[in-house]
Amino acid sequence: MELRGVGQRYGDRVVLDGIDLTLSEQRVGVIGANGSGKSTFARLLNGLVVPSEGQVLVDGLDTRTQVRAVRRRVGFVFQDPDAQIVHPTVAEDVAYGLENQGVPAEERAVRVAEVLARHGLAGHADHPAHLLSGGQKQLLAIAGVLVMRPARIVFDEPTTLLDLVNARRIADLVVGLEQQVVVVTHQLDLLDGFDRVLVIDRGRVVEDAAPGPAVQAYRALMADR
Ligand SMILES: Nc1ncnc2c1ncn2[C@@H]1O[C@H](COP(=O)(O)OP(=O)(O)OP(=O)(O)O)[C@@H](O)[C@H]1O
């Protein structure tokens, strides 16, 4: 994924400015203060937001002109799974994206069963999705993305609403993924073992390093506020 001269503004408000990055590492973290531009950055990566300046490219595809192809390559997991869960039952919800892509019913059933089993939701296939616990809902939202087999997944604060047990579960799941992942988080221990961490501050990337030095830079920055 590549950002070239990317800027994002809403009216007079500059939310991101002068972002030039190539993200080729398997695990990339994004940290920074509230309102620094992290979610906007995450949303640029799969075309949920199109930059007001510059270009975002995924495998050479421009999010401005090839957003459908980009979305097939880049899955997105929202902070609040309720934003993502739209169908009455667990299995229907996971099947939804596949149905949209025209995957035949038989293959859909196999892929849905497989992903639910892998994420401990097999026993819940026919349960109402809204009755799941917060942790199960987040797993369901992730299963709904994984079933589509995107090559990359962007997570926007995936553990914020979760208790410690479920947060750990999601963290383990993220670490075990074979896809490229970009994770926005305030939970700094989620970044252990990541390849690269970006610190965003006031719309700019102010540190770009391994997790240790990046977290240190972020702490130093916040200590001065
Ligand atoms: N659609 C929009 N219209 C106007 N302003 C927006 C829009 N989206 C984001 N912003 C503004 O951009 C700034 C950065 O928001 P963003 O959600 O990217 O920050 P963040 O770093 O993810 O914050 P947090 O850690 O609190 O989630 C905020 O001041 C926000 O109000």
The ligand as a Tripos MOL2 file, in Angstrom:
@<TRIPOS>MOLECULE
LIG
   31    33     1     0     0
SMALL
NO_CHARGES

@<TRIPOS>ATOM
      1 N1        -16.0700   13.5230    7.9320 N.pl3     1 LIG1
      2 C1        -15.4670   14.4600    8.6820 C.ar      1 LIG1
      3 N2        -15.8260   15.7500    8.6170 N.ar      1 LIG1
      4 C2        -15.2230   16.7040    9.3650 C.ar      1 LIG1
      5 N3        -14.2070   16.4410   10.2190 N.ar      1 LIG1
      6 C3        -13.8070   15.1730   10.3240 C.ar      1 LIG1
      7 C4        -14.4010   14.1190    9.5770 C.ar      1 LIG1
      8 N4        -13.7800   12.9440    9.9010 N.ar      1 LIG1
      9 C5        -12.8480   13.2820   10.8120 C.ar      1 LIG1
     10 N5        -12.8520   14.5950   11.0650 N.ar      1 LIG1
     11 C6        -11.9640   15.3160   12.0040 C.3       1 LIG1
     12 O1        -10.6520   14.9090   11.7690 O.3       1 LIG1
     13 C7         -9.9040   14.8420   12.9670 C.3       1 LIG1
     14 C8         -9.2110   13.5060   13.0660 C.3       1 LIG1
     15 O2        -10.1920   12.4790   13.2850 O.3       1 LIG1
     16 P1         -9.8270   10.9370   13.3400 P.3       1 LIG1
     17 O3        -11.0990   10.2150   13.6440 O.co2     1 LIG1
     18 O4         -9.0830   10.5660   12.1230 O.co2     1 LIG1
     19 O5         -8.8670   10.9110   14.6000 O.3       1 LIG1
     20 P2         -8.3230    9.6850   15.4550 P.3       1 LIG1
     21 O6         -6.8560    9.9080   15.5760 O.co2     1 LIG1
     22 O7         -8.7780    8.4080   14.8760 O.co2     1 LIG1
     23 O8         -9.0110    9.9370   16.8610 O.3       1 LIG1
     24 P3         -9.4650    8.8980   18.0340 P.3       1 LIG1
     25 O9         -8.2140    8.3490   18.6430 O.co2     1 LIG1
     26 O10       -10.1710    9.8170   18.9750 O.co2     1 LIG1
     27 O11       -10.3450    7.8700   17.4220 O.co2     1 LIG1
     28 C9        -10.8840   15.1090   14.0980 C.3       1 LIG1
     29 O12       -10.7190   16.4270   14.5460 O.3       1 LIG1
     30 C10       -12.2390   14.9290   13.4520 C.3       1 LIG1
     31 O13       -13.1910   15.7520   14.0300 O.3       1 LIG1
@<TRIPOS>BOND
     1     1     2 1
     2     2     3 ar
     3     2     7 ar
     4     3     4 ar
     5     4     5 ar
     6     5     6 ar
     7     6     7 ar
     8     6    10 ar
     9     7     8 ar
    10     8     9 ar
    11     9    10 ar
    12    10    11 1
    13    11    12 1
    14    11    30 1
    15    12    13 1
    16    13    14 1
    17    13    28 1
    18    14    15 1
    19    15    16 1
    20    16    17 2
    21    16    18 1
    22    16    19 1
    23    19    20 1
    24    20    21 2
    25    20    22 1
    26    20    23 1
    27    23    24 1
    28    24    25 2
    29    24    26 1
    30    24    27 1
    31    28    29 1
    32    28    30 1
    33    30    31 1
@<TRIPOS>SUBSTRUCTURE
     1 LIG1         1 GROUP 0 **** ****
